[in-house]
């Protein structure tokens, strides 16, 4: 598979992906992003609690 044929197949795949999406409509992006942000901030807080050698 050559680079131009790979690029062409990726462009065709991306163009078709916008027509019909299979994502679950019950997933709220704002709620999901907020949950991920909360988990990351919690992990950051836990890591900084273990780093007492400053």
N, C-alpha and C positions, 0 to 999 in steps of 0.2 A: 504494500500500500504506500503510495507516494504522498508527499505533503499536500499537493493541490487536491488530490482526491479525498484526503482526510479532512481538509478544510471545507471542501464542498459538502461532504456528508454531515459535518458538524453544523454548517449553516442551514442545511435542509432540516436537520433535527431541531435546531433552535427555532426555525420558522414554524414548524408544525407544533411545537410545544406550546405556543401561545394560543392556539385555537381551542384546545381542550385540555384543561388542567385536571389532574386527578387528586388534588389536595383535598383534605377533609375540611369542609366548611365550618365544622364546629371548633376548629382550632383558632383562637383569637390571637392574632399576631402581637397585639399590645400586651396581653396577659402572658403569652409565651416569652416575649422579650423581657418583661418585668421579672418573671420568674428566673430566667437565666441571669439577669443582672443581680438579683438578690443572691443567688447561689454563688456567683463569682465574688461578690463583695463579702459574703460569709467565708468563703475559702481564703480570701485575702486577709480577713481579720484573724482567722485561725492561724495562718502562717506567720503573721506578725506577732502573735502571742508566743509562738515558739522561738522567735528570734530575739532572745533577751541579751545577747552578747554585744550590744552596741555600747 
